[in-house]
Amino acid sequence: MGNIGICDFILPWSWDNSDYTHHICAFYHITIQSGTLDLNPEQFTGQDSKGAFWIKMDDFNVGNSSPLVLKVVDYFTKKSFDFKSVYCKDWVVKD
């Protein structure tokens, strides 16, 4: 496992008298040793996953992926990490 880089994301977020949230994210390169994807995780209050599945790198886009996922796609595409902050003025949380 190796550290790829750290980046911050500023996203619109209406909560507790705030308009934005600031995420600081650490990205790591990992190797999967074992296990399988959980296609139907238990749903509970606060669960932020509806499951997982494999998709092709070219199929990730702003319509189906979070800014954090798009940062990883950019890293693998360019073979370098962009440390600049990401400001998403119009980001909409996906349902």
Secondary structure by P-SEA (a helix, b strand, c coil): ccccbbbbbbbbbbcccccbbbbbbbbbbbbbcbbbbcccccccccccccbbbbbcccccccccccaaaaaaaaaaacccccccccccccccccc
